[in-house]
């Protein structure tokens, strides 16, 4: 893996294109709201919190020079 690449395997398939990720998130949210499944958005939000935490841990590992920390 090179510096600046997406670490999460599924997101990496989008080639780190933030527009594709944003559109995908909006489509998923729109479909869930239209289907009356707004509670599922809470679980997705918790999942995104995990992704942010994971990325934060990796940034700290990179900054302290421990690339193989996680």
PyMOL Python script that loads the backbone (N, CA, C, O; Angstrom):
from pymol import cmd

cmd.read_pdbstr("""\
ATOM      1  N   UNK A   1       0.843  -1.180   0.000  1.00  0.00           N
ATOM      2  CA  UNK A   1       0.000   0.000   0.000  1.00  0.00           C
ATOM      3  C   UNK A   1       0.889   1.245   0.000  1.00  0.00           C
ATOM      4  O   UNK A   1       1.893   1.317   0.709  1.00  0.00           O
ATOM      5  N   UNK A   2       0.492   2.211  -0.809  1.00  0.00           N
ATOM      6  CA  UNK A   2       1.225   3.470  -0.880  1.00  0.00           C
ATOM      7  C   UNK A   2       0.590   4.494   0.055  1.00  0.00           C
ATOM      8  O   UNK A   2      -0.563   4.347   0.461  1.00  0.00           O
ATOM      9  N   UNK A   3       1.343   5.520   0.388  1.00  0.00           N
ATOM     10  CA  UNK A   3       0.803   6.597   1.222  1.00  0.00           C
ATOM     11  C   UNK A   3      -0.347   7.283   0.504  1.00  0.00           C
ATOM     12  O   UNK A   3      -0.285   7.500  -0.706  1.00  0.00           O
ATOM     13  N   UNK A   4      -1.385   7.620   1.236  1.00  0.00           N
ATOM     14  CA  UNK A   4      -2.513   8.336   0.682  1.00  0.00           C
ATOM     15  C   UNK A   4      -3.566   7.459   0.050  1.00  0.00           C
ATOM     16  O   UNK A   4      -4.529   7.977  -0.515  1.00  0.00           O
ATOM     17  N   UNK A   5      -3.417   6.136   0.125  1.00  0.00           N
ATOM     18  CA  UNK A   5      -4.409   5.233  -0.435  1.00  0.00           C
ATOM     19  C   UNK A   5      -5.406   4.824   0.637  1.00  0.00           C
ATOM     20  O   UNK A   5      -5.096   4.811   1.828  1.00  0.00           O
ATOM     21  N   UNK A   6      -6.582   4.499   0.198  1.00  0.00           N
ATOM     22  CA  UNK A   6      -7.638   4.033   1.100  1.00  0.00           C
ATOM     23  C   UNK A   6      -7.233   2.693   1.699  1.00  0.00           C
ATOM     24  O   UNK A   6      -6.809   1.789   0.978  1.00  0.00           O
ATOM     25  N   UNK A   7      -7.363   2.562   3.022  1.00  0.00           N
ATOM     26  CA  UNK A   7      -6.981   1.319   3.685  1.00  0.00           C
ATOM     27  C   UNK A   7      -8.141   0.330   3.779  1.00  0.00           C
ATOM     28  O   UNK A   7      -7.923  -0.881   3.811  1.00  0.00           O
ATOM     29  N   UNK A   8      -9.359   0.835   3.824  1.00  0.00           N
ATOM     30  CA  UNK A   8     -10.510  -0.055   3.954  1.00  0.00           C
ATOM     31  C   UNK A   8     -10.744  -0.739   2.626  1.00  0.00           C
ATOM     32  O   UNK A   8     -10.928  -0.065   1.613  1.00  0.00           O
ATOM     33  N   UNK A   9     -10.743  -2.076   2.603  1.00  0.00           N
ATOM     34  CA  UNK A   9     -10.735  -2.842   1.359  1.00  0.00           C
ATOM     35  C   UNK A   9     -11.908  -2.516   0.452  1.00  0.00           C
ATOM     36  O   UNK A   9     -11.734  -2.442  -0.764  1.00  0.00           O
ATOM     37  N   UNK A  10     -13.102  -2.320   1.008  1.00  0.00           N
ATOM     38  CA  UNK A  10     -14.270  -2.073   0.167  1.00  0.00           C
ATOM     39  C   UNK A  10     -14.229  -0.680  -0.446  1.00  0.00           C
ATOM     40  O   UNK A  10     -14.560  -0.502  -1.618  1.00  0.00           O
ATOM     41  N   UNK A  11     -13.825   0.300   0.343  1.00  0.00           N
ATOM     42  CA  UNK A  11     -13.725   1.666  -0.173  1.00  0.00           C
ATOM     43  C   UNK A  11     -12.585   1.803  -1.174  1.00  0.00           C
ATOM     44  O   UNK A  11     -12.649   2.641  -2.073  1.00  0.00           O
ATOM     45  N   UNK A  12     -11.564   1.004  -1.030  1.00  0.00           N
ATOM     46  CA  UNK A  12     -10.434   1.079  -1.953  1.00  0.00           C
ATOM     47  C   UNK A  12     -10.863   0.735  -3.378  1.00  0.00           C
ATOM     48  O   UNK A  12     -10.238   1.172  -4.345  1.00  0.00           O
ATOM     49  N   UNK A  13     -11.933  -0.050  -3.498  1.00  0.00           N
ATOM     50  CA  UNK A  13     -12.397  -0.408  -4.835  1.00  0.00           C
ATOM     51  C   UNK A  13     -12.952   0.799  -5.595  1.00  0.00           C
ATOM     52  O   UNK A  13     -13.083   0.747  -6.817  1.00  0.00           O
ATOM     53  N   UNK A  14     -13.276   1.877  -4.891  1.00  0.00           N
ATOM     54  CA  UNK A  14     -13.748   3.095  -5.552  1.00  0.00           C
ATOM     55  C   UNK A  14     -12.599   4.004  -5.953  1.00  0.00           C
ATOM     56  O   UNK A  14     -12.816   5.103  -6.465  1.00  0.00           O
ATOM     57  N   UNK A  15     -11.371   3.540  -5.719  1.00  0.00           N
ATOM     58  CA  UNK A  15     -10.187   4.311  -6.064  1.00  0.00           C
ATOM     59  C   UNK A  15     -10.135   5.638  -5.304  1.00  0.00           C
ATOM     60  O   UNK A  15      -9.671   6.646  -5.836  1.00  0.00           O
ATOM     61  N   UNK A  16     -10.609   5.629  -4.075  1.00  0.00           N
ATOM     62  CA  UNK A  16     -10.591   6.792  -3.176  1.00  0.00           C
ATOM     63  C   UNK A  16     -11.316   7.999  -3.770  1.00  0.00           C
ATOM     64  O   UNK A  16     -10.948   9.135  -3.472  1.00  0.00           O
ATOM     65  N   UNK A  17     -12.327   7.785  -4.594  1.00  0.00           N
ATOM     66  CA  UNK A  17     -13.094   8.873  -5.191  1.00  0.00           C
ATOM     67  C   UNK A  17     -14.182   9.306  -4.209  1.00  0.00           C
ATOM     68  O   UNK A  17     -15.157   8.582  -4.008  1.00  0.00           O
ATOM     69  N   UNK A  18     -14.024  10.467  -3.603  1.00  0.00           N
ATOM     70  CA  UNK A  18     -14.950  10.931  -2.574  1.00  0.00           C
ATOM     71  C   UNK A  18     -16.337  11.207  -3.134  1.00  0.00           C
ATOM     72  O   UNK A  18     -17.327  11.064  -2.416  1.00  0.00           O
ATOM     73  N   UNK A  19     -16.429  11.597  -4.390  1.00  0.00           N
ATOM     74  CA  UNK A  19     -17.740  11.857  -4.989  1.00  0.00           C
ATOM     75  C   UNK A  19     -18.554  10.571  -5.111  1.00  0.00           C
ATOM     76  O   UNK A  19     -19.755  10.570  -4.843  1.00  0.00           O
ATOM     77  N   UNK A  20     -17.910   9.482  -5.512  1.00  0.00           N
ATOM     78  CA  UNK A  20     -18.604   8.205  -5.614  1.00  0.00           C
ATOM     79  C   UNK A  20     -19.068   7.756  -4.235  1.00  0.00           C
ATOM     80  O   UNK A  20     -20.189   7.272  -4.082  1.00  0.00           O
ATOM     81  N   UNK A  21     -18.218   7.914  -3.243  1.00  0.00           N
ATOM     82  CA  UNK A  21     -18.582   7.523  -1.880  1.00  0.00           C
ATOM     83  C   UNK A  21     -19.745   8.363  -1.357  1.00  0.00           C
ATOM     84  O   UNK A  21     -20.657   7.830  -0.725  1.00  0.00           O
ATOM     85  N   UNK A  22     -19.720   9.662  -1.614  1.00  0.00           N
ATOM     86  CA  UNK A  22     -20.799  10.544  -1.150  1.00  0.00           C
ATOM     87  C   UNK A  22     -22.116  10.198  -1.841  1.00  0.00           C
ATOM     88  O   UNK A  22     -23.162  10.150  -1.193  1.00  0.00           O
ATOM     89  N   UNK A  23     -22.073   9.960  -3.137  1.00  0.00           N
ATOM     90  CA  UNK A  23     -23.289   9.588  -3.856  1.00  0.00           C
ATOM     91  C   UNK A  23     -23.839   8.251  -3.375  1.00  0.00           C
ATOM     92  O   UNK A  23     -25.052   8.092  -3.237  1.00  0.00           O
ATOM     93  N   UNK A  24     -22.970   7.303  -3.122  1.00  0.00           N
ATOM     94  CA  UNK A  24     -23.399   6.009  -2.605  1.00  0.00           C
ATOM     95  C   UNK A  24     -24.064   6.162  -1.234  1.00  0.00           C
ATOM     96  O   UNK A  24     -25.102   5.552  -0.978  1.00  0.00           O
ATOM     97  N   UNK A  25     -23.479   6.963  -0.365  1.00  0.00           N
ATOM     98  CA  UNK A  25     -24.056   7.200   0.962  1.00  0.00           C
ATOM     99  C   UNK A  25     -25.419   7.878   0.861  1.00  0.00           C
ATOM    100  O   UNK A  25     -26.339   7.530   1.601  1.00  0.00           O
ATOM    101  N   UNK A  26     -25.555   8.837  -0.044  1.00  0.00           N
ATOM    102  CA  UNK A  26     -26.840   9.521  -0.208  1.00  0.00           C
ATOM    103  C   UNK A  26     -27.911   8.570  -0.756  1.00  0.00           C
ATOM    104  O   UNK A  26     -29.065   8.618  -0.329  1.00  0.00           O
ATOM    105  N   UNK A  27     -27.531   7.723  -1.685  1.00  0.00           N
ATOM    106  CA  UNK A  27     -28.492   6.765  -2.240  1.00  0.00           C
ATOM    107  C   UNK A  27     -28.958   5.792  -1.162  1.00  0.00           C
ATOM    108  O   UNK A  27     -30.151   5.513  -1.052  1.00  0.00           O
ATOM    109  N   UNK A  28     -28.033   5.281  -0.375  1.00  0.00           N
ATOM    110  CA  UNK A  28     -28.394   4.346   0.694  1.00  0.00           C
ATOM    111  C   UNK A  28     -29.310   5.030   1.704  1.00  0.00           C
ATOM    112  O   UNK A  28     -30.321   4.452   2.103  1.00  0.00           O
ATOM    113  N   UNK A  29     -28.977   6.246   2.122  1.00  0.00           N
ATOM    114  CA  UNK A  29     -29.812   6.970   3.080  1.00  0.00           C
ATOM    115  C   UNK A  29     -31.196   7.252   2.497  1.00  0.00           C
ATOM    116  O   UNK A  29     -32.204   7.090   3.186  1.00  0.00           O
ATOM    117  N   UNK A  30     -31.250   7.667   1.250  1.00  0.00           N
ATOM    118  CA  UNK A  30     -32.537   7.958   0.611  1.00  0.00           C
ATOM    119  C   UNK A  30     -33.421   6.711   0.544  1.00  0.00           C
ATOM    120  O   UNK A  30     -34.611   6.768   0.853  1.00  0.00           O
ATOM    121  N   UNK A  31     -32.831   5.591   0.140  1.00  0.00           N
ATOM    122  CA  UNK A  31     -33.595   4.345   0.043  1.00  0.00           C
ATOM    123  C   UNK A  31     -34.100   3.913   1.413  1.00  0.00           C
ATOM    124  O   UNK A  31     -35.250   3.493   1.542  1.00  0.00           O
ATOM    125  N   UNK A  32     -33.257   4.009   2.436  1.00  0.00           N
ATOM    126  CA  UNK A  32     -33.682   3.607   3.774  1.00  0.00           C
ATOM    127  C   UNK A  32     -34.807   4.496   4.308  1.00  0.00           C
ATOM    128  O   UNK A  32     -35.737   4.006   4.950  1.00  0.00           O
ATOM    129  N   UNK A  33     -34.724   5.780   4.046  1.00  0.00           N
ATOM    130  CA  UNK A  33     -35.793   6.686   4.491  1.00  0.00           C
ATOM    131  C   UNK A  33     -37.081   6.386   3.742  1.00  0.00           C
ATOM    132  O   UNK A  33     -38.154   6.353   4.344  1.00  0.00           O
ATOM    133  N   UNK A  34     -36.988   6.168   2.445  1.00  0.00           N
ATOM    134  CA  UNK A  34     -38.180   5.867   1.645  1.00  0.00           C
ATOM    135  C   UNK A  34     -38.832   4.547   2.053  1.00  0.00           C
ATOM    136  O   UNK A  34     -40.050   4.395   1.953  1.00  0.00           O
ATOM    137  N   UNK A  35     -38.025   3.597   2.512  1.00  0.00           N
ATOM    138  CA  UNK A  35     -38.554   2.310   2.948  1.00  0.00           C
ATOM    139  C   UNK A  35     -39.020   2.320   4.406  1.00  0.00           C
ATOM    140  O   UNK A  35     -39.527   1.316   4.906  1.00  0.00           O
ATOM    141  N   UNK A  36     -38.847   3.460   5.086  1.00  0.00           N
ATOM    142  CA  UNK A  36     -39.256   3.566   6.482  1.00  0.00           C
ATOM    143  C   UNK A  36     -38.317   2.859   7.443  1.00  0.00           C
ATOM    144  O   UNK A  36     -38.740   2.437   8.520  1.00  0.00           O
ATOM    145  N   UNK A  37     -37.081   2.725   7.083  1.00  0.00           N
ATOM    146  CA  UNK A  37     -36.082   2.031   7.908  1.00  0.00           C
ATOM    147  C   UNK A  37     -35.047   3.008   8.464  1.00  0.00           C
ATOM    148  O   UNK A  37     -33.846   2.739   8.437  1.00  0.00           O
ATOM    149  N   UNK A  38     -35.528   4.145   8.967  1.00  0.00           N
ATOM    150  CA  UNK A  38     -34.603   5.169   9.459  1.00  0.00           C
ATOM    151  C   UNK A  38     -33.716   4.670  10.595  1.00  0.00           C
ATOM    152  O   UNK A  38     -32.597   5.156  10.767  1.00  0.00           O
ATOM    153  N   UNK A  39     -34.212   3.693  11.381  1.00  0.00           N
ATOM    154  CA  UNK A  39     -33.407   3.183  12.497  1.00  0.00           C
ATOM    155  C   UNK A  39     -32.109   2.532  12.013  1.00  0.00           C
ATOM    156  O   UNK A  39     -31.106   2.529  12.726  1.00  0.00           O
ATOM    157  N   UNK A  40     -32.135   1.988  10.811  1.00  0.00           N
ATOM    158  CA  UNK A  40     -30.918   1.387  10.274  1.00  0.00           C
ATOM    159  C   UNK A  40     -29.816   2.425  10.073  1.00  0.00           C
ATOM    160  O   UNK A  40     -28.630   2.098  10.093  1.00  0.00           O
ATOM    161  N   UNK A  41     -30.219   3.663   9.880  1.00  0.00           N
ATOM    162  CA  UNK A  41     -29.218   4.723   9.725  1.00  0.00           C
ATOM    163  C   UNK A  41     -28.386   4.893  10.991  1.00  0.00           C
ATOM    164  O   UNK A  41     -27.225   5.295  10.914  1.00  0.00           O
ATOM    165  N   UNK A  42     -28.961   4.595  12.152  1.00  0.00           N
ATOM    166  CA  UNK A  42     -28.198   4.664  13.405  1.00  0.00           C
ATOM    167  C   UNK A  42     -27.068   3.630  13.405  1.00  0.00           C
ATOM    168  O   UNK A  42     -25.949   3.916  13.832  1.00  0.00           O
ATOM    169  N   UNK A  43     -27.377   2.431  12.920  1.00  0.00           N
ATOM    170  CA  UNK A  43     -26.347   1.389  12.847  1.00  0.00           C
ATOM    171  C   UNK A  43     -25.273   1.746  11.824  1.00  0.00           C
ATOM    172  O   UNK A  43     -24.086   1.514  12.052  1.00  0.00           O
ATOM    173  N   UNK A  44     -25.690   2.302  10.714  1.00  0.00           N
ATOM    174  CA  UNK A  44     -24.713   2.732   9.713  1.00  0.00           C
ATOM    175  C   UNK A  44     -23.837   3.861  10.258  1.00  0.00           C
ATOM    176  O   UNK A  44     -22.640   3.921   9.977  1.00  0.00           O
ATOM    177  N   UNK A  45     -24.440   4.745  11.032  1.00  0.00           N
ATOM    178  CA  UNK A  45     -23.678   5.831  11.646  1.00  0.00           C
ATOM    179  C   UNK A  45     -22.654   5.271  12.630  1.00  0.00           C
ATOM    180  O   UNK A  45     -21.515   5.734  12.678  1.00  0.00           O
ATOM    181  N   UNK A  46     -23.065   4.274  13.414  1.00  0.00           N
ATOM    182  CA  UNK A  46     -22.126   3.639  14.344  1.00  0.00           C
ATOM    183  C   UNK A  46     -20.992   2.966  13.571  1.00  0.00           C
ATOM    184  O   UNK A  46     -19.835   3.017  13.990  1.00  0.00           O
ATOM    185  N   UNK A  47     -21.323   2.340  12.449  1.00  0.00           N
ATOM    186  CA  UNK A  47     -20.297   1.717  11.619  1.00  0.00           C
ATOM    187  C   UNK A  47     -19.312   2.733  11.078  1.00  0.00           C
ATOM    188  O   UNK A  47     -18.109   2.478  11.025  1.00  0.00           O
ATOM    189  N   UNK A  48     -19.824   3.886  10.676  1.00  0.00           N
ATOM    190  CA  UNK A  48     -18.926   4.945  10.187  1.00  0.00           C
ATOM    191  C   UNK A  48     -18.044   5.468  11.318  1.00  0.00           C
ATOM    192  O   UNK A  48     -16.889   5.836  11.100  1.00  0.00           O
ATOM    193  N   UNK A  49     -18.600   5.496  12.524  1.00  0.00           N
ATOM    194  CA  UNK A  49     -17.787   5.882  13.684  1.00  0.00           C
ATOM    195  C   UNK A  49     -16.619   4.926  13.869  1.00  0.00           C
ATOM    196  O   UNK A  49     -15.509   5.344  14.199  1.00  0.00           O
ATOM    197  N   UNK A  50     -16.877   3.634  13.653  1.00  0.00           N
ATOM    198  CA  UNK A  50     -15.802   2.643  13.727  1.00  0.00           C
ATOM    199  C   UNK A  50     -14.754   2.901  12.648  1.00  0.00           C
ATOM    200  O   UNK A  50     -13.556   2.813  12.914  1.00  0.00           O
ATOM    201  N   UNK A  51     -15.193   3.216  11.444  1.00  0.00           N
ATOM    202  CA  UNK A  51     -14.248   3.486  10.349  1.00  0.00           C
ATOM    203  C   UNK A  51     -13.390   4.711  10.674  1.00  0.00           C
ATOM    204  O   UNK A  51     -12.183   4.710  10.431  1.00  0.00           O
ATOM    205  N   UNK A  52     -14.010   5.744  11.220  1.00  0.00           N
ATOM    206  CA  UNK A  52     -13.255   6.946  11.594  1.00  0.00           C
ATOM    207  C   UNK A  52     -12.246   6.614  12.690  1.00  0.00           C
ATOM    208  O   UNK A  52     -11.103   7.067  12.638  1.00  0.00           O
ATOM    209  N   UNK A  53     -12.661   5.826  13.680  1.00  0.00           N
ATOM    210  CA  UNK A  53     -11.746   5.413  14.748  1.00  0.00           C
ATOM    211  C   UNK A  53     -10.590   4.603  14.167  1.00  0.00           C
ATOM    212  O   UNK A  53      -9.433   4.826  14.525  1.00  0.00           O
ATOM    213  N   UNK A  54     -10.896   3.667  13.276  1.00  0.00           N
ATOM    214  CA  UNK A  54      -9.862   2.846  12.637  1.00  0.00           C
ATOM    215  C   UNK A  54      -8.865   3.722  11.873  1.00  0.00           C
ATOM    216  O   UNK A  54      -7.654   3.526  11.977  1.00  0.00           O
ATOM    217  N   UNK A  55      -9.376   4.683  11.112  1.00  0.00           N
ATOM    218  CA  UNK A  55      -8.494   5.582  10.372  1.00  0.00           C
ATOM    219  C   UNK A  55      -7.647   6.421  11.319  1.00  0.00           C
ATOM    220  O   UNK A  55      -6.467   6.657  11.057  1.00  0.00           O
ATOM    221  N   UNK A  56      -8.246   6.872  12.422  1.00  0.00           N
ATOM    222  CA  UNK A  56      -7.492   7.651  13.410  1.00  0.00           C
ATOM    223  C   UNK A  56      -6.358   6.842  14.017  1.00  0.00           C
ATOM    224  O   UNK A  56      -5.254   7.354  14.203  1.00  0.00           O
ATOM    225  N   UNK A  57      -6.630   5.573  14.328  1.00  0.00           N
ATOM    226  CA  UNK A  57      -5.584   4.704  14.873  1.00  0.00           C
ATOM    227  C   UNK A  57      -4.460   4.537  13.860  1.00  0.00           C
ATOM    228  O   UNK A  57      -3.284   4.560  14.223  1.00  0.00           O
ATOM    229  N   UNK A  58      -4.816   4.371  12.603  1.00  0.00           N
ATOM    230  CA  UNK A  58      -3.799   4.201  11.569  1.00  0.00           C
ATOM    231  C   UNK A  58      -2.989   5.465  11.346  1.00  0.00           C
ATOM    232  O   UNK A  58      -1.791   5.388  11.071  1.00  0.00           O
ATOM    233  N   UNK A  59      -3.615   6.622  11.460  1.00  0.00           N
ATOM    234  CA  UNK A  59      -2.868   7.885  11.332  1.00  0.00           C
ATOM    235  C   UNK A  59      -1.863   8.007  12.468  1.00  0.00           C
ATOM    236  O   UNK A  59      -0.706   8.365  12.245  1.00  0.00           O
ATOM    237  N   UNK A  60      -2.302   7.711  13.679  1.00  0.00           N
ATOM    238  CA  UNK A  60      -1.392   7.777  14.825  1.00  0.00           C
ATOM    239  C   UNK A  60      -0.259   6.768  14.653  1.00  0.00           C
ATOM    240  O   UNK A  60       0.898   7.090  14.926  1.00  0.00           O
ATOM    241  N   UNK A  61      -0.574   5.555  14.206  1.00  0.00           N
ATOM    242  CA  UNK A  61       0.464   4.544  13.975  1.00  0.00           C
ATOM    243  C   UNK A  61       1.462   5.032  12.935  1.00  0.00           C
ATOM    244  O   UNK A  61       2.666   4.827  13.084  1.00  0.00           O
ATOM    245  N   UNK A  62       0.972   5.670  11.895  1.00  0.00           N
ATOM    246  CA  UNK A  62       1.859   6.193  10.861  1.00  0.00           C
ATOM    247  C   UNK A  62       2.753   7.308  11.419  1.00  0.00           C
ATOM    248  O   UNK A  62       3.947   7.367  11.122  1.00  0.00           O
ATOM    249  N   UNK A  63       2.166   8.178  12.220  1.00  0.00           N
ATOM    250  CA  UNK A  63       2.925   9.304  12.764  1.00  0.00           C
ATOM    251  C   UNK A  63       4.003   8.860  13.728  1.00  0.00           C
ATOM    252  O   UNK A  63       5.049   9.504  13.815  1.00  0.00           O
ATOM    253  N   UNK A  64       3.778   7.775  14.458  1.00  0.00           N
ATOM    254  CA  UNK A  64       4.808   7.313  15.393  1.00  0.00           C
ATOM    255  C   UNK A  64       5.743   6.288  14.760  1.00  0.00           C
ATOM    256  O   UNK A  64       6.632   5.746  15.417  1.00  0.00           O
ATOM    257  N   UNK A  65       5.521   6.032  13.457  1.00  0.00           N
ATOM    258  CA  UNK A  65       6.436   5.156  12.724  1.00  0.00           C
ATOM    259  C   UNK A  65       6.183   3.681  12.914  1.00  0.00           C
ATOM    260  O   UNK A  65       7.061   2.861  12.647  1.00  0.00           O
ATOM    261  N   UNK A  66       4.998   3.328  13.372  1.00  0.00           N
ATOM    262  CA  UNK A  66       4.636   1.908  13.584  1.00  0.00           C
ATOM    263  C   UNK A  66       3.620   1.486  12.533  1.00  0.00           C
ATOM    264  O   UNK A  66       2.455   1.263  12.861  1.00  0.00           O
ATOM    265  N   UNK A  67       4.036   1.373  11.285  1.00  0.00           N
ATOM    266  CA  UNK A  67       3.126   1.072  10.183  1.00  0.00           C
ATOM    267  C   UNK A  67       2.425  -0.273  10.362  1.00  0.00           C
ATOM    268  O   UNK A  67       1.332  -0.472   9.831  1.00  0.00           O
ATOM    269  N   UNK A  68       3.029  -1.183  11.091  1.00  0.00           N
ATOM    270  CA  UNK A  68       2.429  -2.495  11.261  1.00  0.00           C
ATOM    271  C   UNK A  68       1.678  -2.614  12.594  1.00  0.00           C
ATOM    272  O   UNK A  68       1.444  -3.721  13.079  1.00  0.00           O
ATOM    273  N   UNK A  69       1.307  -1.490  13.175  1.00  0.00           N
ATOM    274  CA  UNK A  69       0.604  -1.488  14.461  1.00  0.00           C
ATOM    275  C   UNK A  69      -0.743  -2.155  14.354  1.00  0.00           C
ATOM    276  O   UNK A  69      -1.123  -2.940  15.223  1.00  0.00           O
ATOM    277  N   UNK A  70      -1.476  -1.850  13.284  1.00  0.00           N
ATOM    278  CA  UNK A  70      -2.804  -2.457  13.098  1.00  0.00           C
ATOM    279  C   UNK A  70      -2.871  -3.135  11.752  1.00  0.00           C
ATOM    280  O   UNK A  70      -3.902  -3.707  11.399  1.00  0.00           O
TER     281      UNK A  70
END
""", "prot")
cmd.dss("prot")
cmd.show_as("cartoon", "prot")
cmd.util.cbc("prot")
cmd.orient("prot")
